[in-house]
Amino acid sequence: NVHKNCYRLICVSPCSPLPIEYLPDGITPNNISNDDSNSIMHDDRDLQWINNIDMVDIKSTSEPVFQTDKTDDSNDYDSPLHPYTDMLTNSFCFRLLKSFRYSKLSQSESHRLFDLIHSALPSPNNLPISINKLLQKLELNQNFFRKTNICLLCYKEISDENRVCLSCPTSNKNNIAAIYDSDVKSILCVLLEKIGDTIRVYKNDLILNNDTSGNLDIGFAYAYQNLLHRFSNENFITALMHLDGIGLCKSNKLKMWLLSFSIIELPAKLRYQKHNMVIVSIWVSSKEPIASVWLQKSIKKLEELKLTGVIVNDQTIKLKVLGITGDSPALKIALNFISHNGYYCCYFCYLRGIHQKQKRQYPYECLHQMRTVNSFAQDATAAEQLNRNEKGHLGVSIFSNIVDINFPYGIIVDYAHVSLLRHSKSIFIELYRRLTPYVRNIVDRALIHQPFPHFFHRQMRPFNDLSFVKATEIRNILFYGILPIFHKHVSSEILGHFAMFITALRLLHGKPIFGDRTSDIAGDLLTKYYKDFSLFYDGLENFVLHLHQHFKNQYEMFGAFSHLGSFGQEALIGYVGSNRTGTRFYGDLICKNYSIDFLLHHKMEKSNQFTKIVDGPFDQEFNFDFKNNSLFQLLHSVQCTCASLDSCLTAYRRCIINSQVYHSLQYKRRQKSVSYFVRYTSTAVPNSYLFDNCIVFDCEDYHIATPVSSYDEHD
């Protein structure tokens, strides 16, 4: 009876052949125009159309397939999506687009799915008729990148229509590089409008040198504090530049090189999130980039930002550059320096190196001459003018004009590559080689089955599978697994020598537990380790081992290594490199998808913006039996006089402490993870105790407990 005045119609959409809609009250079939009646399709045609949907030309998917809903471009995005829901159009559009991006659908599949969703909605509705219209309405159609094709034979720009350089007879596609220079100013405007308040609060702590966490973040170290004193009258943000490369395709050896920077004035947890780091330029080619050709336009944009700044909320914010970091191949490009296997390849000193057993080796030297600001600049200028190798320099670095901490002091060693992926991995392989096959199996099983706290994102990998090991996996093995597992299988002299290296890195990685003496103690351990290295290993005194001799100065200049961005920057380039579909137009798709994701992240309203995380227990366990343990009865008798134990006590599976979640043994979804705690006496304060996380290693007749560093060092 409710619908007695309504008439059912066959849906005019070719993707919905079933009768699904009712007409609103007051509308009769006589009101339907001839155009609408002519658009009614037979069921057989609809089924045939659905079966042939995969035959739709990909080019046509950029336009709406369904033309039955003539959606007006002037839709009200604060109104409901359609008359039968209270969901706002704006919220639905953002969530729909975010789902498309998270699922990594190709453009053609995204258009097809969008058209299918559009056809299933009641008519009329406020959903745009295509994804392009949706991006336009949400103001997400801005592309931050400008593409330039460069011929690597003559270094001239070529048009996008030409696949080869017409001026070079031997030109081919392998000699063409695609450069994508970003609009850094626009990206900074969007970023600072979103997180400007967070930057101001944290910068105030940096100015006051108020290191409440005690982690010695990069902003509390000497280099940044020096910038604050030099430019105390300016309003600025500070960039830490990062350069790295990643492979895109194995068949044609296509690679992508990425120049980006993070903002020092952000707390460490926010600083290295992928959407809070600014991409400056991208190089896509099968050839290694030439910095002077690649970054010429981008460096000019950075120089302009250093002079004029960017205006946000009526405030002019200038840009400062603290330094540059990257692995050895990346620093070679950025500094216009010789490769890491050449003579005088160290950026900080004049260690020449020797050629030994078909390798370039760098044995320990007690005293060596250090490079200074003047000598670094003079050698670079001489190499540029004379066009020759001048003690490692091949020319002047293109970054020398924008860094505010002059080279070599503005060079930051990439600790993840140097210490973990290179040196530690080499030692692991060498120690593993010295074991018998039977012992190797024991070691591999111990590494695989060792449980870790739940906030460790990666477990330990066995040594027989180190081909594609991650830096975080190497770090977990180095800091927590190698000594408890290997102490029965390797001589105490070798393990004791390697323990000096592990202890030094643990000191440099986290909080300064020895105060101002932390860097001195770590430096002495690394010096002793380097000095005695030839007694235990042969042919491994390479450049990365020598760089550890400069870690003491790096720590004093830039703070704890866990906050230097090695892991966050690697996550960024991995995300950007994989943010594509298909087998062609890699660079175009990467830049377009990054622009959409960046704007979507910073413009989308967070669904949990009103949710406040409160410390305390949660996830109640209703079936917990308190009577099985006398400890609970004792606690209850001390605190309460009632006789009902089960109704008085409440058990929880999880608990939040300092905004971090901890799991109990009753939490089944924790899998193999553990959250053990140890209590130990404080020598500073009598009759007081300290608590810390630990990893427990089961060693048959006994257990070894290894303290775990803080959450911040494992994000």
N, C-alpha and C positions, 0 to 999 in steps of 0.2 A: 504493500500500500504506500510505502514511503516514496517509491519511485513510479507511481502510477502516471504521473505527468511527464515522465522522462522517456525517451526513446533510445533504444540501443542502436549503435551504428557500427558498421564494420570499420576498423581503423584504416585510415588511408595510407599509413606508412607501409612501404613494401617489406619491412622487416618485422611487422606485427600483424599477421593475417587474421588473428583471432579477434572476436568482438570483445573489446575490453573497456570501452569508455561509455559513460552516461553523459547525456547533455544536461546542462544546468536547467533549473526551473525557468519556464517562460520561453524556452526555445523549442520549436517543433521542426519536424522534417521539412515543412514548407519554407522555413527560413534558410535552408541550405542552398547555396548557389549551385549553378550548373557546373562550375569548375570543380567544386568539391565532389559532386556526384560522379563526375567523369573520372576522378582520380581513384575511385574505388577499384581495387584489384581483385582478381579471382584467387582462390586459394592455390590452385595449381601453378599459376604464375608466380605467386609468392614463394612457394616451395622451390620452384625452379630458380628463382632469383637468389634464394638463400644458398642453394647448392653451388651456385656459380659465384659466390661472393669473393672467393679467392682469385677470381679472374679479373677483378676490378683493377684497372691500371693504376699503378702507384702514383703517377702524377695527378690523377684525379682526386686522390685522397686529401690533397691540400685544400680542396673545396668541399663543401658539405655534400654528401651523397643524397641526403634526404632534404627535399625542398618543400615539404608540406607545411612546416612551421615557419612562417615568415616572421622571425624574431626581430623586433625593433632594436636598432643599435643603441637606443636611449634607455636601455633597461635600468631599473632601479635596483642596485645591488644590495640595498639595505632591506629590500622586501623579500617575502618568502619565495622559494624556488618555483612553486606552483600553488594553486589555491587549496590543495589538499595536504599541505605540510606546513610546519612552522619553522623549518630549516631555512636560514637565510641564504640567498643566492651567493653572496660573497664568500661565506664560509664553505658552502658546497664546492664552489669553483676552486678555492685554494686546496681543499682536501683532495679533490679529484685530480688536480694537476700534480700534487705531491705524490699521490699514489702512482701516477704514470711515471714520474721521475724515479721513484724508489724501485719500481719494477723493471726499469731500464728497457722499456719497450722501444722499438724502432719508431721512426716518424710515421711510416705507413700503418703499422699496427696500432699506434696511438690514435690516429685519425679514424681507423675502422672501429675501434672500441668506443671512441667518443661518439661516433654516429649511431652506434647501437644503443648506447645509453640515452642519447637524445631522442631516439625513436620510441623508447619505452616510457618516457615521461608523459604525463598528461598534457594536453594542449588546451589553453595556452600555458607556456612556461617561460621563465626568464633566463634559461640557459642559452648562452651564445650559440650560433649555428655552426661554429667551427672552432678548432683549437687556436687558430690564428686570431680569430675575433676574441676568444677568451684571454689570450695573452695580451692583446691590445687593451681590453677593458681593465684587466688587473695591473696594467702598466708593467708587464714583465717581458715585453718584446724588445727591450734594449739590448743590443750586442755591444759589449765593452771593448771588442777587439777590432783592429783594422789590419787587414792582410796585405802583405807585400811579398812578391816573388822575386828572388835574387838569383842571378846566374853566378855560380861559384867559380867560373872561369874568368869572367871580365868584371864581376861585382856590379853589374848594372841591373836595374829593375826591369822586369819584363811584365807584360800584361797578363791578366789571369786567363785570357783566352788561349794564349800560346803555351804549349807544353814544353817547348825548348827555346833557347835563346837564338834569335835569328841572326845575331851578330857573330856567333861562334860556330864555325862549321862542325866541330866535334861535340857540340852540346847534346846532351840527352837528359832524360828525366832524373838520373842519378846526380846530375850536376846542378839541380835546381833545389833551392831551399825556400821553404815557406816560413815567413816571419809574421807573427801575430803580436803586434804591440797593443797593449791595453790602454784604456783611458784611466790612468791611475787616479787622476783628480776626481772623476766621477765615482770610482769605486770607494775612495776615501770618504767622499761626502755621504754615501749611503751607509758606510761602516760607522763613521763618527756620529751620525744622527742616531744610530741604534745603541751604540755602546759608549757614547761620550761621557755619560755620568759615571760609568764604571772606571773609565780612564782617569777622570778627575779625582775620584776617591783614592785610587791606588797610587796615582802620582803624588798626591799629598803625603802619603806614607813614605814614598821614595824621597821626597824633599826633606822630610823630618828624619829620614833614616830609621824609620820605625819598623823594624823587621820582626813583626809579632810572631810569625811562624818559625823563625829561626832557621829557615832553609837556605839562607844566603842566595836569594834569587839574583839574577843578573843585574837587576836595578840597584841592588845594595852593594855591589862590588865597586872596585875603584874606577873602572872605565866610565860607567854611567854617572857616578857621582862627580867625576871630573867634568862631564858635560854639563851637569846641573850648575856647577860653579862658574863655568865659562859663559853660559848663556842664561844666567839667572833672571835677566830682564825680558826674556822672550817666552812666548807661549808656543810650545812645540811638542811633537811626538817623535819618538826615536825608532828607526827601522833597523832591524838586523837582517841583512841580505843573505839569501841562500840560493846557491846554484847547484843543480844536479840534473842528471839525464836518466832516461829510462827507455827501454826498447818497446816499440809499438807493434812491429811485425817481424817475424823471423825469416819469412821468405825473401823479402827484399831488404832486410837489415835497416828498416826505417826506424829512426830514433826520435825521441822528443826531449829537448832540453828546456828546462823551466827556470826562470829567474823570478823569485818571489821574496817577500819580506814579511816578518812578523813585527808587531808593535810591542815594544818593551814595556810601555806603561799599562799594559793589561796584565792581570794576574796570570800565573803560569798555566792554570787550568783552562783559562779562556784564550790565552795567547796563541796556543798551538792547535786550536780547533780549526778545521779546514776552511770554514767560512769566515774566520776572523783574520786570515792571512791574505795579503794582497798579491795577486799575480801581476808582475810587471811586463813580462814578455815570454813568448813561446817560440822555439825554433824546431821545425819539423823537417828532417832531411836524413838521408843515409850517410851524410858526411858530418864530421865533427865541426861544431860552430867556430866561427872566427869572431871574437868578441867585438872588435872594432867595426865589423860589418853588421853583426846582428844587433848590437845594443846602442847603436849610434843615436837613433831617435828616442829610445827609452831613457837614456842618460840625460838627454836634453830636457825631457819632461821632469825628471827628478831634480835637475838643477833649477828648473823653474819653480818647483814646489819648495825648494830650499830658500829661494829668494822671496817669492810672493806668498807662498802658502795656499791654504784652502780655507774658504769662509764657511763656517758652520754655526748656525744660531747667532749670527752677527759677531762672531769671533774669528779672528785670523789665526790659523794654526799652521805653523811652519814645520818642515820636515828636517830631521837630523838623521844621519846615518852612522850607526855605532861601528859597524864593521861588516865583514863578509865571512861566511862559513860554507863548507862543502867538503867533499872527499878530495883526494889528491888529483884525479883527472879534472874535476871541476875547478879547483883552485889554480891549476895549470892554465886553464882558459881565462879565468878571471884576472889573474895577476900577470898574464903574458910571461909565464915562467917555463922553465924546462920541465920535462916529465920527471916523475918520481923515481925513475931508474937511471938518472943521469948524474953527472958530477955537479956539485954545488946545488943540489936540488932542495936543500932546506931553506925555508922562508925566513928563519930566525937567526941562523948562524952560517958561518963559512966552512962548514964541514964538507970536505971534498969527496970522501969515499974512495974505495979501492975496488978494482975488478978482480974477483977471486972465484974460481971454479965456475966460470961462465955466468957469474952473477955480480951485480953491483952490491957491495957490502959496506956497512958503515959501522966499523968497530968503535968501541967506547974510547973516547978521548977525555982526559981529565979537564983540560982547559981548551976552549976553542973561542975564536973571535966571534962576537955577536954582531949582527946587523943592526944599524941604527937608522933613524929616520933620514938623516942626511946621506948615509952610505947607500941606503935602499933607493932613494931618489936619484942619486948620482949614477949608480950602476944601471938603473933602468933608462935614464936619459942617454948614457953612453951606448947602450945596446940599441936604442932607437936610432941614434944618429949614425952609428957605424954599421948597423944592420948585421950584428953578430951576437954570439952568446957572451954576455959579460957576467961571469960568475953566477950563472943560473938565469939571469934576466935575458929575455928576448926582445924586450921593448917596454914602453910605459903602459901601465895598466889603465884601462878605460875607467876604472872605478876610483882612480887616485884623486880625481877632482871633486868627488861627491862625499867621500868618507870624512867624518869629523874626527876620527882617531887615526892618525896617519899610519901608513904601513911602515914597518911590519907589525906594529902593535894592534892594528885593526884587523888582523887575520886571526880567525878562530878555527882551531882544529876540530874537525868533525869526529867527536869521540866515538860515535856509534860505528863508523867505518874503521877508524884507525885502531882502536883498542879491542873492539868486539869482533867485527866481521873479518878483520885482517889478522891481527896478532894473536888474539885468544883462539880463534879458529885454527890457526896454524899450530899452536901448541897442543890443542886438543887432538888434532890429527897425528902429531908426532908422538904424544903419550899413548894414544890408542894403538899406534903401529908397534910399539914396544911390548904390547901385551900378547899373551897366547890366545889362540882362538877360543878356548874354553873360558878364559877370564873375560874376553870381550863380550861373550854372550851374557855373563853375569852382570857386567857393567851396563849393557844396553837394557836389560830387564829392569835393573834398579832405576835407571833414568826414566823409563816409560811409566812405571807403576808408582813413582813417588808422588803423593798428593801434595797440593799446594793450596794456600789460602784462596778463597773465591775471587779476590780482587786481582789475582794474577790472570792476565788475559791469555797468556800462553804457557804451556807446560814445557818440560824439558824434552828434547828430541834425542834419540839414540845416536851414538857416534857413527854408526854405519849408514846414516842418512843425513849427512851434513851438506849435501849439494845445494839445496835451496833453503838453508836455515835462515831464520830471521834474527835480527839484532837482539830483539827482546828474548828470544830463546837462548841465544848465546849468553846474554846477561844473567839469566836465571841459572844456567849451568855454572857460570863463573862465580857468581856471588854465593850460591847456596848448595850446589850439587857436587862440584868437582872434588872438594876436600873430603866430605863425609863418605863419598862413594869410592874414591881412589886411594884412600889412606892405607888400605890393606893390600893394594896391588902394585904400588909404586914405591920406590925407595924413599926414605924420609928426607934424604938430601935433595932429591929432585923436587919432591912435593913441598919441602920447606922453602926452597928457592922460589917456586911458583907462588907460594903463599905470600911472599913479599909483594908480588905484583897485585895479587887479589886484594890484599889489605890496603895497599895504596889507592887502588881504584875505588874501594868501598869508602875510603876517607874523602876522596875527591868527588864522589858521586852524590853524596847526601849532605846532611847537616854537618857543620863544623864542630864535631863532638869534642875536639881538643882546643876550641877557640881559635885564637890567632896562630897557634902552633900547628894547626891541622895541615896547612900547606907545607910547612917545613918538614914535618914527620913524613908526609906522603912523598915529598921530593927526595928525602934521604933514602926511603925504601926503594923508589924507582931507580935512583942512581946506583945503589948497591945491586939491584936486580940486573941492570944493564951492564954493570962492570963485570959481574960473574957469569954473564949469559953464555959466553963461549966455553965455559967449563962443562956445560950440560947439553948444549945444542950446537949443531954444526950447519952452517949455511943458512941460518935464519936471522942474521944480523942485518935486516933490511931497513928501509927508510922509516917504516911505521914504528919499528922499535926505537929508533933514534928520536922520533917526535915525542916520546914519553919523557924525555929529558927536559922538555919545555912545558910539561903539564903543570908544574908548580907555578910558573908565571901566568899561565892561562887561568888557573884557579883564582889567583889573586886579582887578575884583571876583570874576569867575567863571572866569577862565582861558581856555584856547584854545577857539575856537568849535567845533572839530571834536568836542569832548566835552560840548557843552551839550545834546545829545539831540534836536536838530531832526529829524535823519533817522530816528532810532530811534522817536521818538514818532509820526512820520508813518507808519512801517511798522506800528505797533501799531493805529492807527485804521483803516488800510486792511485789515488782517487781520480786525479785529472787524466792520467794516462788511460784509465779503464772506462772513462765516462764517454763512451762512444758505442755505436753499433755499426754493423756492415763491414765492408772490406775496402771502402774508398772514402776519400774526403775526410781523413782522420782529423786533421787540424780544424777544419770548418765545424765539424760536429762537436769536437771537444770544446771549442770556444763558445759555440751557441749553447750547449748544455750547461757549461759552467756559468754563463751569464744568467740563464733561467734559474739554476739552483741557488746562485748567490742572492738574486733578488727575492726569490721565493722564501729563502731562509730568513732574510732580514725584514721582509714586509708581512709575512704571515703572522697572524695573531696566535700566540701560544695558547693551546687549549688548557694548559695547567697554570696559567698566569696567576690564578687566585689560590693555588694550592701551596700551602706552606709546609715544609718538611720540619717535623717536630721530633726531637730526640726522645727515645723511649722504646719499649717493646711493642711489637705488633704481631699479627698472624697467630692468633690464639690456638693452642693445642687443647682440645676438649677431652681427649681420652688419656691424658697423662695421669699416671698412677703415682701419687706422692707417697703412698704408704710402703712402697717397695724400698725406699731409701730412708734410713734413720736420720740422715742429715736434715731432711725437710721437716721431720717431726721435731728435731731439736730446735731448728730455727723458728718453727711455729710456736713451740712452748715458751720461747724467750720473748716473742713479740706479741703473742695473743693468748687469751685465757679460754677461748671457746673450744669446744670438743669436735667441731666439724672441720677436719683438715682439708677435704676436697673443696668445700664451699668457700673456704677462707683464702686458699692459695690459688693462683692462676698461672698457668704455664704458657709460654709463647715460643714460637719457632724461630723468630728473628727479632733483631733489636737494632735501633739506629743510635749510633754514638758519633757525635760531631758530624752529623749529616752523612754518615757512611753506614751501610747496612752490614751487619754481622749475622752469620748463620749458626744455628745450634745443630747438634747431632740429630735432632728430631726433624730437621728440615730435609725432606727426602730429595728435593730437586737440586741439592747442592752437588750431587754426584760424588766425585772423588775429592772435592775441595774440603779443606779443614780450616778452622779458625782457632787454633790453640792459643792459650795465653800462658805466660810464665810470670811468676812473681819473684822479684829479687830485692834484696835489701839496699837501701840508699846509704852510701857512706857519708854523703854530705849532711843529711838530716837524720839524726838518730831516731830509732823506732818508727821509721817510715818505709814504705814499700813502693816500688815502681812496677808497672805492668807493661808488657810488650807482646807483640805477636811473635810466633816462632814456627819454624818448620821442623818436624821431628823425623829423623831418619832412623829406621829400624835396622840395626846392625847385629842381628842374631842375639848375642848375649847382652847387649846394651843398646842404648839409644843416644843419638846426638841431636841436640836442639840448636838450631841456627836462628838467631834473631832476624826478623824481617824488617826491612825499611818501611817508610811511611807509604800511605796511599799515593801521595803526589808523585812518587818516583816510579810508579808502575802504571800510570795512565796511558 
